[in-house]
Amino acid sequence: MNILKFLFAIFLSFLPGLLGIMVAPISAGNNEWYTSLTESVLTPAAWVFSGVWTILYFMIGIALYLIMRKQDSVKHSYTTNAYIWFTLNIVFNALWSFAFFGVHSPVYALVVLMGLIIIAIFMARAFCRISKSACWLTLPYVFWLMFAFYLNWVIVYLN
């Protein structure tokens, strides 16, 4: 294992979360605007969000590392495609935090999240062409994004 390549992949996968912290509270409960919103009864506690995102970012980082490891043994277009979808994923993931917590626009965040789900599905598909393990590591992320879409939609609907 190339430890530097692994650490770089993990860093990149956590980048949206790190960027999100700049506009989002570390604990949503400390944000007056957020706590004033009516949420779904299925909304998890803030500590659940932190834990789940940490696990998901780590899994995506491992998936990216698997792609990086195989980049010399697969078609160049496959890895280029995977890296493009991964980069779009980082951008849209960070953009959601900005839209929701930074701009206080659940509607804008919902639109961004819809795009993010589509991007994550295409990212998983691109990863599948290179590594089945990388693909499987991204699927919980896709499902979590779908749940997040529901939570975001409920906020839009109830507020």
C-alpha atoms as a printed R data frame, in Angstrom:
    type eleno elety resid chain resno       x      y       z
1   ATOM     1    CA   MET     A     1   0.000  0.000   0.000
2   ATOM     2    CA   ASN     A     2   1.249  3.442  -0.898
3   ATOM     3    CA   ILE     A     3   0.495  5.292   2.342
4   ATOM     4    CA   LEU     A     4   0.850  8.778   0.831
5   ATOM     5    CA   LYS     A     5  -1.570  7.946  -1.974
6   ATOM     6    CA   PHE     A     6  -3.984  6.487   0.597
7   ATOM     7    CA   LEU     A     7  -3.776  9.563   2.839
8   ATOM     8    CA   PHE     A     8  -4.260 11.843  -0.172
9   ATOM     9    CA   ALA     A     9  -7.397  9.920  -1.193
10  ATOM    10    CA   ILE     A    10  -8.757 10.142   2.359
11  ATOM    11    CA   PHE     A    11  -7.992 13.871   2.498
12  ATOM    12    CA   LEU     A    12  -9.785 14.478  -0.812
13  ATOM    13    CA   SER     A    13 -12.822 12.524   0.346
14  ATOM    14    CA   PHE     A    14 -13.076 14.618   3.526
15  ATOM    15    CA   LEU     A    15 -12.621 17.891   1.627
16  ATOM    16    CA   PRO     A    16 -16.373 18.621   1.265
17  ATOM    17    CA   GLY     A    17 -16.826 18.151   4.998
18  ATOM    18    CA   LEU     A    18 -13.874 20.401   5.764
19  ATOM    19    CA   LEU     A    19 -15.195 23.073   3.401
20  ATOM    20    CA   GLY     A    20 -18.687 22.632   4.833
21  ATOM    21    CA   ILE     A    21 -17.453 23.366   8.347
22  ATOM    22    CA   MET     A    22 -16.547 26.862   7.141
23  ATOM    23    CA   VAL     A    23 -20.217 27.654   6.476
24  ATOM    24    CA   ALA     A    24 -22.013 25.110   8.629
25  ATOM    25    CA   PRO     A    25 -21.990 24.806  12.384
26  ATOM    26    CA   ILE     A    26 -20.035 21.863  13.728
27  ATOM    27    CA   SER     A    27 -23.141 20.990  15.691
28  ATOM    28    CA   ALA     A    28 -26.391 21.953  13.979
29  ATOM    29    CA   GLY     A    29 -27.933 22.391  17.429
30  ATOM    30    CA   ASN     A    30 -25.749 25.487  17.932
31  ATOM    31    CA   ASN     A    31 -27.249 27.259  14.943
32  ATOM    32    CA   GLU     A    32 -30.271 29.440  15.725
33  ATOM    33    CA   TRP     A    33 -31.563 29.394  12.141
34  ATOM    34    CA   TYR     A    34 -31.314 25.616  11.852
35  ATOM    35    CA   THR     A    35 -32.948 24.951  15.217
36  ATOM    36    CA   SER     A    36 -35.874 27.175  14.221
37  ATOM    37    CA   LEU     A    37 -36.737 24.861  11.312
38  ATOM    38    CA   THR     A    38 -39.474 22.242  11.529
39  ATOM    39    CA   GLU     A    39 -37.888 18.902  10.655
40  ATOM    40    CA   SER     A    40 -38.952 15.378   9.904
41  ATOM    41    CA   VAL     A    41 -39.597 13.074  12.833
42  ATOM    42    CA   LEU     A    42 -36.940 10.858  11.213
43  ATOM    43    CA   THR     A    43 -34.213 13.505  11.522
44  ATOM    44    CA   PRO     A    44 -31.314 11.947  13.452
45  ATOM    45    CA   ALA     A    45 -29.494 13.674  16.289
46  ATOM    46    CA   ALA     A    46 -26.544 15.896  15.336
47  ATOM    47    CA   TRP     A    47 -24.041 13.325  16.607
48  ATOM    48    CA   VAL     A    48 -25.499 10.739  14.204
49  ATOM    49    CA   PHE     A    49 -24.883 13.057  11.258
50  ATOM    50    CA   SER     A    50 -21.272 13.579  12.353
51  ATOM    51    CA   GLY     A    51 -20.650  9.867  12.753
52  ATOM    52    CA   VAL     A    52 -22.326  8.846   9.521
53  ATOM    53    CA   TRP     A    53 -20.550 11.489   7.451
54  ATOM    54    CA   THR     A    54 -17.193 10.512   8.954
55  ATOM    55    CA   ILE     A    55 -17.755  6.865   8.019
56  ATOM    56    CA   LEU     A    56 -19.064  7.722   4.542
57  ATOM    57    CA   TYR     A    57 -16.188 10.086   3.745
58  ATOM    58    CA   PHE     A    58 -13.724  7.427   4.885
59  ATOM    59    CA   MET     A    59 -15.409  4.784   2.704
60  ATOM    60    CA   ILE     A    60 -15.337  7.113  -0.301
61  ATOM    61    CA   GLY     A    61 -11.657  7.779   0.398
62  ATOM    62    CA   ILE     A    62 -10.914  4.057   0.390
63  ATOM    63    CA   ALA     A    63 -12.893  3.722  -2.850
64  ATOM    64    CA   LEU     A    64 -10.889  6.545  -4.415
65  ATOM    65    CA   TYR     A    65  -7.664  4.909  -3.265
66  ATOM    66    CA   LEU     A    66  -8.716  1.660  -4.955
67  ATOM    67    CA   ILE     A    67  -9.308  3.603  -8.166
68  ATOM    68    CA   MET     A    68  -5.936  5.327  -7.870
69  ATOM    69    CA   ARG     A    69  -4.224  1.981  -7.325
70  ATOM    70    CA   LYS     A    70  -5.704  0.497 -10.486
71  ATOM    71    CA   GLN     A    71  -5.329  3.523 -12.739
72  ATOM    72    CA   ASP     A    72  -2.329  2.053 -14.585
73  ATOM    73    CA   SER     A    73  -4.038 -1.289 -15.276
74  ATOM    74    CA   VAL     A    74  -7.318 -0.019 -16.782
75  ATOM    75    CA   LYS     A    75  -8.259  2.172 -19.718
76  ATOM    76    CA   HIS     A    76  -7.238  5.778 -19.213
77  ATOM    77    CA   SER     A    77 -10.745  6.945 -20.121
78  ATOM    78    CA   TYR     A    78 -12.182  4.876 -17.246
79  ATOM    79    CA   THR     A    79 -10.028  6.543 -14.607
80  ATOM    80    CA   THR     A    80 -10.471  9.988 -16.150
81  ATOM    81    CA   ASN     A    81 -14.235  9.492 -16.019
82  ATOM    82    CA   ALA     A    82 -14.054  8.301 -12.388
83  ATOM    83    CA   TYR     A    83 -11.934 11.300 -11.365
84  ATOM    84    CA   ILE     A    84 -14.295 13.734 -13.095
85  ATOM    85    CA   TRP     A    85 -17.334 12.304 -11.277
86  ATOM    86    CA   PHE     A    86 -15.405 12.271  -7.990
87  ATOM    87    CA   THR     A    87 -14.439 15.940  -8.442
88  ATOM    88    CA   LEU     A    88 -18.022 16.921  -9.261
89  ATOM    89    CA   ASN     A    89 -19.071 15.013  -6.159
90  ATOM    90    CA   ILE     A    90 -16.695 17.053  -3.988
91  ATOM    91    CA   VAL     A    91 -17.942 20.324  -5.473
92  ATOM    92    CA   PHE     A    92 -21.650 19.535  -5.123
93  ATOM    93    CA   ASN     A    93 -21.232 18.051  -1.650
94  ATOM    94    CA   ALA     A    94 -19.535 21.233  -0.430
95  ATOM    95    CA   LEU     A    95 -22.055 23.353  -2.342
96  ATOM    96    CA   TRP     A    96 -24.919 21.733  -0.433
97  ATOM    97    CA   SER     A    97 -23.483 22.881   2.910
98  ATOM    98    CA   PHE     A    98 -23.057 26.387   1.529
99  ATOM    99    CA   ALA     A    99 -26.607 26.444   0.118
100 ATOM   100    CA   PHE     A   100 -28.249 25.061   3.227
101 ATOM   101    CA   PHE     A   101 -26.240 26.504   6.116
102 ATOM   102    CA   GLY     A   102 -24.387 29.362   4.463
103 ATOM   103    CA   VAL     A   103 -27.198 30.911   2.423
104 ATOM   104    CA   HIS     A   104 -30.010 29.438   4.564
105 ATOM   105    CA   SER     A   105 -31.798 28.191   1.469
106 ATOM   106    CA   PRO     A   106 -33.257 24.706   1.866
107 ATOM   107    CA   VAL     A   107 -34.818 25.037  -1.609
108 ATOM   108    CA   TYR     A   108 -31.483 25.781  -3.282
109 ATOM   109    CA   ALA     A   109 -29.898 23.008  -1.189
110 ATOM   110    CA   LEU     A   110 -32.570 20.565  -2.375
111 ATOM   111    CA   VAL     A   111 -31.760 21.334  -6.011
112 ATOM   112    CA   VAL     A   112 -28.041 20.897  -5.308
113 ATOM   113    CA   LEU     A   113 -28.769 17.618  -3.509
114 ATOM   114    CA   MET     A   114 -30.736 16.319  -6.477
115 ATOM   115    CA   GLY     A   115 -27.690 16.993  -8.643
116 ATOM   116    CA   LEU     A   116 -25.408 15.436  -6.038
117 ATOM   117    CA   ILE     A   117 -27.423 12.208  -6.007
118 ATOM   118    CA   ILE     A   118 -27.184 11.954  -9.798
119 ATOM   119    CA   ILE     A   119 -23.451 12.670  -9.647
120 ATOM   120    CA   ALA     A   120 -22.930 10.080  -6.877
121 ATOM   121    CA   ILE     A   121 -24.753  7.437  -8.929
122 ATOM   122    CA   PHE     A   122 -22.576  8.186 -11.953
123 ATOM   123    CA   MET     A   123 -19.495  8.198  -9.715
124 ATOM   124    CA   ALA     A   124 -20.415  4.752  -8.354
125 ATOM   125    CA   ARG     A   125 -20.994  3.529 -11.902
126 ATOM   126    CA   ALA     A   126 -17.621  4.883 -13.042
127 ATOM   127    CA   PHE     A   127 -15.950  3.269 -10.032
128 ATOM   128    CA   CYS     A   128 -17.617 -0.068 -10.898
129 ATOM   129    CA   ARG     A   129 -15.825 -0.131 -14.255
130 ATOM   130    CA   ILE     A   130 -12.521 -0.081 -12.401
131 ATOM   131    CA   SER     A   131 -13.111 -1.798  -9.052
132 ATOM   132    CA   LYS     A   132 -16.180 -3.633  -7.778
133 ATOM   133    CA   SER     A   133 -14.996 -3.006  -4.213
134 ATOM   134    CA   ALA     A   134 -14.798  0.742  -4.869
135 ATOM   135    CA   CYS     A   135 -18.310  0.612  -6.260
136 ATOM   136    CA   TRP     A   136 -19.688 -1.183  -3.196
137 ATOM   137    CA   LEU     A   137 -17.977  1.343  -0.927
138 ATOM   138    CA   THR     A   138 -19.869  4.203  -2.595
139 ATOM   139    CA   LEU     A   139 -23.356  2.676  -2.406
140 ATOM   140    CA   PRO     A   140 -24.032  3.527   1.281
141 ATOM   141    CA   TYR     A   141 -23.186  7.134   0.361
142 ATOM   142    CA   VAL     A   142 -25.764  7.127  -2.436
143 ATOM   143    CA   PHE     A   143 -28.416  5.731  -0.089
144 ATOM   144    CA   TRP     A   144 -27.557  8.281   2.616
145 ATOM   145    CA   LEU     A   145 -27.877 11.073   0.060
146 ATOM   146    CA   MET     A   146 -31.347  9.798  -0.803
147 ATOM   147    CA   PHE     A   147 -32.275  9.896   2.876
148 ATOM   148    CA   ALA     A   148 -30.777 13.399   3.111
149 ATOM   149    CA   PHE     A   149 -32.930 14.398   0.137
150 ATOM   150    CA   TYR     A   150 -36.001 13.258   2.042
151 ATOM   151    CA   LEU     A   151 -34.936 15.218   5.146
152 ATOM   152    CA   ASN     A   152 -34.189 18.325   3.082
153 ATOM   153    CA   TRP     A   153 -37.495 18.004   1.221
154 ATOM   154    CA   VAL     A   154 -39.419 17.784   4.507
155 ATOM   155    CA   ILE     A   155 -37.750 20.990   5.690
156 ATOM   156    CA   VAL     A   156 -38.757 22.724   2.466
157 ATOM   157    CA   TYR     A   157 -42.304 21.391   2.736
158 ATOM   158    CA   LEU     A   158 -42.831 22.208   6.434
159 ATOM   159    CA   ASN     A   159 -41.171 25.599   6.416
